[in-house]
Amino acid sequence: MIPVYWLIAFAVLVGIEVATMALTTVWFAGGAMVAFFLALMDFDTDTQLLAFVVTSFALLIITRPLVMGHFRRTRVTRTNVEGLVGKTAYVTARIDNRQGTGTAVVDGQEWTARCLDEDRIIEAGTQVVIREIRGVKLIVSESKEKP
């Protein structure tokens, strides 16, 4: 009857893992599977429990960092915003930080724009360089300026 308990434990742990996708119980499911096979071979309960604990923690310690590293790489959502810094944009509406006005177009998209120098006003039609992105605003300077 003990092998059945290990199978139930395995199913519950896998079910929790599938429901949460948090990589928390899958390691213990592996330990339950090892204990299940030991129970089928008539090993005593203490040996099964020891194998469960050792296998679970070995899987956790050895494989979790590898798996988490893989998931971190694949789950990062990258945008092309980082690629805008350093590009040239064209001012379509006068940029005046004090009045909170200004737009610029880069790669065919219009953005709200602000000047890197708070006191400077940049007129429409001016070519600017994107120095940084703050939220949804381009922070720009005139292209003749050095970064």
VMD Tcl script that draws the C-alpha trace (Angstrom):
set ca {
  {0.00 0.00 0.00}
  {2.96 2.36 0.59}
  {3.81 2.62 -3.15}
  {0.30 3.97 -3.70}
  {0.94 6.73 -1.14}
  {4.12 7.73 -2.95}
  {2.20 7.84 -6.24}
  {-0.46 10.02 -4.65}
  {2.25 12.31 -3.26}
  {3.84 12.46 -6.72}
  {0.53 13.31 -8.39}
  {-0.31 16.00 -5.82}
  {3.14 17.59 -6.12}
  {3.02 17.57 -9.92}
  {-0.52 18.97 -9.79}
  {0.63 21.83 -7.58}
  {3.54 22.51 -9.92}
  {1.31 22.53 -12.99}
  {-1.15 24.86 -11.26}
  {1.47 27.33 -10.05}
  {4.36 26.97 -12.52}
  {6.58 28.30 -9.73}
  {9.24 25.56 -9.79}
  {8.74 24.78 -6.14}
  {7.30 21.27 -5.86}
  {8.69 19.57 -8.95}
  {11.88 18.71 -7.06}
  {9.89 16.93 -4.37}
  {7.89 15.11 -7.01}
  {11.20 13.65 -8.21}
  {11.95 12.53 -4.67}
  {8.50 10.93 -4.40}
  {9.12 9.01 -7.63}
  {12.43 7.62 -6.30}
  {10.71 6.63 -3.04}
  {7.93 4.98 -5.06}
  {10.43 2.77 -6.89}
  {12.14 1.88 -3.62}
  {8.75 0.92 -2.15}
  {8.12 -1.35 -5.15}
  {11.44 -3.07 -4.40}
  {10.36 -3.61 -0.78}
  {12.83 -1.22 0.86}
  {11.80 -0.24 4.38}
  {9.91 3.00 5.04}
  {12.90 4.73 6.65}
  {15.00 4.13 3.52}
  {12.18 5.43 1.33}
  {11.84 8.60 3.42}
  {15.60 9.15 3.42}
  {15.71 8.66 -0.37}
  {12.80 11.08 -0.77}
  {14.52 13.80 1.27}
  {17.99 13.30 -0.23}
  {16.72 13.12 -3.82}
  {14.43 16.13 -3.39}
  {17.12 18.35 -1.96}
  {19.75 17.11 -4.40}
  {17.44 18.00 -7.30}
  {16.67 21.34 -5.70}
  {20.31 22.26 -5.08}
  {21.80 20.92 -8.31}
  {19.21 21.58 -10.99}
  {17.18 24.56 -9.77}
  {19.90 27.18 -10.46}
  {20.30 25.82 -14.00}
  {16.57 25.82 -14.67}
  {16.00 29.24 -13.11}
  {18.83 30.69 -15.19}
  {17.14 29.37 -18.31}
  {13.76 30.80 -17.32}
  {15.23 34.19 -16.44}
  {16.76 34.47 -19.89}
  {13.64 33.45 -21.76}
  {11.12 35.40 -19.69}
  {12.77 38.81 -19.96}
  {10.61 40.98 -22.15}
  {12.84 43.24 -24.10}
  {11.64 46.28 -25.93}
  {13.38 48.26 -28.60}
  {13.25 51.37 -26.41}
  {16.85 50.72 -25.31}
  {17.84 50.90 -28.97}
  {16.47 54.43 -29.35}
  {19.15 56.05 -27.18}
  {21.68 57.68 -29.48}
  {19.34 57.78 -32.48}
  {18.34 60.91 -34.33}
  {14.80 62.26 -33.99}
  {13.03 65.22 -35.55}
  {11.09 67.70 -33.44}
  {7.49 68.00 -34.65}
  {6.21 70.36 -31.95}
  {8.29 72.92 -30.04}
  {10.01 71.40 -26.99}
  {9.65 73.63 -23.95}
  {10.15 71.89 -20.62}
  {8.72 74.77 -18.60}
  {5.44 74.65 -20.53}
  {5.50 70.85 -20.71}
  {5.24 70.76 -24.49}
  {7.08 69.01 -27.26}
  {7.00 66.00 -29.53}
  {9.54 64.31 -31.74}
  {9.41 61.56 -34.34}
  {11.85 58.67 -34.40}
  {11.52 55.59 -36.61}
  {8.09 56.78 -37.74}
  {6.70 57.00 -34.22}
  {5.80 60.20 -32.46}
  {6.89 60.56 -28.85}
  {6.49 63.18 -26.19}
  {9.87 64.86 -25.93}
  {11.69 66.94 -23.34}
  {15.02 68.70 -23.56}
  {17.99 67.44 -21.55}
  {18.77 71.08 -20.68}
  {15.77 72.36 -18.70}
  {16.24 75.97 -19.88}
  {16.64 75.27 -23.58}
  {13.78 75.49 -26.09}
  {14.01 73.45 -29.29}
  {11.93 74.54 -32.24}
  {9.92 72.26 -34.54}
  {11.93 70.93 -37.48}
  {15.16 70.63 -35.48}
  {17.15 67.43 -35.59}
  {17.87 66.10 -32.10}
  {19.66 63.15 -30.53}
  {17.89 60.94 -28.01}
  {19.96 60.92 -24.82}
  {17.67 58.79 -22.63}
  {14.13 57.56 -22.14}
  {12.17 58.52 -19.01}
  {8.89 56.69 -18.84}
  {7.24 57.44 -22.19}
  {9.24 60.58 -22.93}
  {12.31 61.05 -25.06}
  {14.97 63.17 -23.40}
  {16.79 64.89 -26.26}
  {19.46 67.43 -27.04}
  {20.25 69.22 -30.25}
  {22.41 67.01 -32.46}
  {25.27 69.49 -32.62}
  {25.81 69.05 -28.85}
  {28.16 66.38 -27.56}
  {26.68 63.78 -25.19}
}
mol new
graphics top color blue
foreach p $ca { graphics top sphere $p radius 0.5 }
foreach p [lrange $ca 0 end-1] q [lrange $ca 1 end] { graphics top cylinder $p $q radius 0.2 }
display resetview
